[in-house]
Amino acid sequence: MNAQPDPKKARVVIIEDHPMFRERLAHLINQEEDMVVCGEADNARDGLAAIKRLVPALAIVDLSLKGSGGLELLKDLRAEEIATPVLVLSMHEESVYAERVVRAGANGYITKHEASEKVMNAIRTVLAGEIFLEPRVMARIVKTIADGNKPAAARAVDRLTDRELAVFELIGAGQTTREIGSRLRVGLTTVDTYRARIKEKLGLENAARLQCEATRWVHQQELSVS
């Protein structure tokens, strides 16, 4: 028989599709005296169900989930008026996704390469009802808002929608149209439509240029968090 959860401990749900990282994070949290992992999931659908069922004090969500990603899960939570605080923990450098997740309703963003102590600080900050962002990221978001949400000199990728950016990243990772469709659970025609929109927004004249730019961008992201 399972022991009854300690009501004094903050309950945390982890939604992460890499088992080793999920286990390590759960171990880190469960070592703390005032918090406990009450549920885990490796995809957005099961994660949403777990949050609804368990009503945790915090959900830690990875952006790169199979099927609907972490950003889509976050939007679903807020669309259903589920107020569970969300800390996004991701492999992506903050300047690309932090503003997007905050706009979607996240309470914090931290990259996976940070030390355990900093990750725990982010968790405690969000549990305390505050927003956790790196100061430079917070400053950029505040400036964007002050400028009327129209950043001058926006980078090319900032023109892409959240789903277009996800497709762009998968192209850069070397995935085919069929593989992208399978991962995002959309049809091949839909992926082709996203490809066409990305090429138009980024001013790329053909598929070869798209592949080249996407590969270069993914490589830059990997270098920025290494």
C-alpha positions as CSV (number, residue, x, y, z in Angstrom):
1,M,0.0,0.0,0.0
2,N,1.3,3.4,-0.9
3,A,1.9,5.9,1.9
4,Q,-0.3,8.9,2.0
5,P,1.4,12.1,0.5
6,D,2.7,14.6,3.1
7,P,0.3,17.6,2.9
8,K,3.2,19.8,4.0
9,K,5.2,19.1,0.9
10,A,4.7,21.0,-2.4
11,R,3.6,18.5,-5.0
12,V,5.4,18.6,-8.4
13,V,4.6,17.0,-11.7
14,I,7.4,16.4,-14.3
15,I,6.6,16.2,-18.0
16,E,9.7,15.2,-19.8
17,D,10.3,12.6,-22.5
18,H,13.9,11.7,-21.7
19,P,13.7,9.0,-19.0
20,M,17.2,9.5,-17.6
21,F,16.8,13.3,-17.2
22,R,13.3,12.9,-15.7
23,E,14.6,10.4,-13.2
24,R,17.5,12.6,-12.2
25,L,15.2,15.6,-11.8
26,A,12.7,13.6,-9.7
27,H,15.6,12.4,-7.5
28,L,16.8,15.9,-7.0
29,I,13.3,17.2,-6.0
30,N,12.5,14.2,-3.7
31,Q,15.7,14.8,-1.8
32,E,14.2,18.2,-0.6
33,E,12.3,18.2,2.7
34,D,9.5,20.4,1.5
35,M,8.6,19.1,-2.0
36,V,7.9,15.8,-3.7
37,V,7.2,14.5,-7.2
38,C,3.6,13.3,-7.3
39,G,3.4,12.4,-11.0
40,E,5.4,12.1,-14.2
41,A,4.6,11.9,-18.0
42,D,6.6,11.7,-21.2
43,N,4.1,13.5,-23.5
44,A,1.8,16.4,-23.6
45,R,-1.5,14.5,-23.6
46,D,-0.6,12.4,-20.5
47,G,0.9,15.5,-18.9
48,L,-2.3,17.4,-19.2
49,A,-4.2,14.5,-17.7
50,A,-1.8,14.2,-14.8
51,I,-2.0,17.9,-14.0
52,K,-5.8,17.8,-14.1
53,R,-5.9,14.7,-11.9
54,L,-3.2,15.5,-9.4
55,V,-3.6,19.4,-9.2
56,P,0.1,19.9,-8.3
57,A,1.7,23.0,-6.9
58,L,4.0,23.1,-9.9
59,A,4.4,21.5,-13.3
60,I,7.9,21.3,-14.8
61,V,7.5,21.0,-18.6
62,D,10.1,20.2,-21.3
63,L,9.5,22.1,-24.6
64,S,10.6,19.2,-26.9
65,L,7.9,16.6,-26.2
66,K,6.7,14.2,-28.9
67,G,3.5,15.1,-30.6
68,S,2.2,18.4,-29.2
69,G,5.2,20.1,-27.6
70,G,5.5,21.7,-24.2
71,L,4.5,25.1,-25.6
72,E,1.2,23.6,-26.9
73,L,0.6,21.9,-23.6
74,L,1.1,25.3,-21.8
75,K,-1.4,26.9,-24.2
76,D,-3.9,24.1,-23.5
77,L,-3.6,24.6,-19.8
78,R,-4.3,28.3,-20.0
79,A,-7.1,27.8,-22.5
80,E,-8.8,25.5,-20.0
81,E,-8.1,28.0,-17.3
82,I,-5.9,25.6,-15.3
83,A,-3.8,27.9,-13.1
84,T,-1.1,25.4,-12.2
85,P,2.3,27.3,-12.2
86,V,4.6,26.0,-15.0
87,L,8.4,26.1,-15.1
88,V,9.7,25.4,-18.6
89,L,13.0,23.4,-18.5
90,S,14.5,23.2,-21.9
91,M,17.7,22.5,-23.9
92,H,17.0,25.7,-26.0
93,E,18.8,28.9,-25.3
94,E,16.6,31.5,-23.6
95,S,16.6,34.2,-26.2
96,V,14.7,31.9,-28.6
97,Y,11.9,30.6,-26.5
98,A,11.7,32.4,-23.2
99,E,9.5,35.3,-24.4
100,R,7.2,32.8,-26.3
101,V,6.6,30.6,-23.2
102,V,6.0,33.6,-20.9
103,R,3.4,35.0,-23.4
104,A,1.8,31.6,-23.4
105,G,1.5,31.7,-19.6
106,A,4.6,30.1,-18.2
107,N,5.9,31.2,-14.8
108,G,9.6,30.6,-15.6
109,Y,12.2,29.3,-18.0
110,I,15.5,27.7,-17.4
111,T,17.9,25.7,-19.6
112,K,18.9,22.1,-18.9
113,H,22.6,22.9,-18.8
114,E,22.3,24.9,-15.6
115,A,23.6,23.5,-12.4
116,S,21.3,21.6,-10.0
117,E,21.4,24.5,-7.5
118,K,20.1,27.0,-10.0
119,V,17.4,24.6,-11.2
120,M,16.2,24.2,-7.6
121,N,16.3,28.0,-7.2
122,A,14.1,28.3,-10.2
123,I,11.7,25.7,-8.8
124,R,11.5,27.5,-5.5
125,T,11.0,30.9,-7.1
126,V,8.0,29.7,-9.1
127,L,6.6,27.8,-6.1
128,A,6.8,31.1,-4.2
129,G,4.5,32.7,-6.8
130,E,7.2,34.7,-8.6
131,I,8.5,34.6,-12.2
132,F,11.9,33.1,-12.8
133,L,13.9,34.4,-15.8
134,E,17.5,35.4,-16.4
135,P,17.8,39.2,-15.8
136,R,18.9,39.8,-19.4
137,V,15.8,37.9,-20.7
138,M,13.5,39.7,-18.4
139,A,15.0,43.1,-19.5
140,R,14.4,42.1,-23.2
141,I,10.8,41.2,-22.6
142,V,10.1,44.3,-20.6
143,K,11.6,46.4,-23.4
144,T,9.5,44.6,-26.0
145,I,6.3,45.4,-24.0
146,A,7.4,49.0,-23.5
147,D,7.9,49.3,-27.3
148,G,4.4,48.2,-27.9
149,N,5.2,44.5,-28.5
150,K,6.9,45.4,-31.8
151,P,10.6,44.8,-31.3
152,A,12.7,46.8,-33.7
153,A,15.4,44.7,-35.5
154,A,13.7,41.4,-34.6
155,R,15.6,38.3,-35.7
156,A,14.3,36.4,-38.6
157,V,13.2,33.4,-36.5
158,D,11.1,35.7,-34.4
159,R,8.8,36.1,-37.4
160,L,7.9,32.4,-37.2
161,T,4.9,31.1,-35.2
162,D,5.5,28.6,-32.5
163,R,4.6,25.6,-34.7
164,E,6.6,27.0,-37.6
165,L,9.6,27.3,-35.3
166,A,9.2,23.7,-34.2
167,V,9.1,22.6,-37.8
168,F,12.2,24.7,-38.6
169,E,14.1,23.1,-35.7
170,L,13.2,19.6,-36.8
171,I,14.3,20.4,-40.4
172,G,17.6,21.5,-39.0
173,A,17.9,18.3,-37.0
174,G,17.8,16.4,-40.3
175,Q,14.2,15.0,-40.1
176,T,12.2,14.4,-43.3
177,T,8.7,15.7,-44.0
178,R,7.3,12.3,-43.1
179,E,9.3,12.2,-39.8
180,I,8.2,15.7,-38.9
181,G,4.6,14.8,-39.6
182,S,4.9,11.7,-37.4
183,R,6.5,13.6,-34.5
184,L,4.0,16.5,-34.6
185,R,1.1,14.3,-35.5
186,V,0.1,16.2,-38.6
187,G,-0.3,15.3,-42.2
188,L,2.4,15.6,-44.9
189,T,0.4,18.4,-46.6
190,T,0.4,20.4,-43.4
191,V,4.1,20.0,-43.0
192,D,4.6,21.2,-46.6
193,T,2.4,24.2,-45.8
194,Y,4.6,25.0,-42.8
195,R,7.7,24.7,-45.0
196,A,6.3,27.1,-47.6
197,R,5.4,29.6,-44.9
198,I,8.9,29.4,-43.3
199,K,10.6,29.9,-46.7
200,E,8.4,33.0,-47.3
201,K,9.0,34.5,-43.9
202,L,12.7,33.9,-44.0
203,G,13.2,34.9,-47.6
204,L,14.5,31.5,-48.7
205,E,14.1,30.7,-52.3
206,N,14.1,26.9,-52.2
207,A,14.2,23.7,-50.1
208,A,18.0,23.5,-50.2
209,R,18.3,27.0,-48.7
210,L,15.7,26.1,-46.1
211,Q,17.6,23.0,-45.1
212,C,20.9,24.9,-45.0
213,E,19.6,27.7,-42.8
214,A,17.7,25.4,-40.5
215,T,20.8,23.2,-40.0
216,R,23.0,26.3,-39.3
217,W,20.4,27.6,-36.8
218,V,20.2,24.3,-34.9
219,H,24.0,24.2,-34.7
220,Q,24.1,27.7,-33.3
221,Q,21.6,26.7,-30.6
222,E,23.6,23.7,-29.6
223,L,26.8,25.8,-29.3
224,S,25.0,28.5,-27.2
225,V,24.0,26.0,-24.5
226,S,27.2,23.9,-24.6
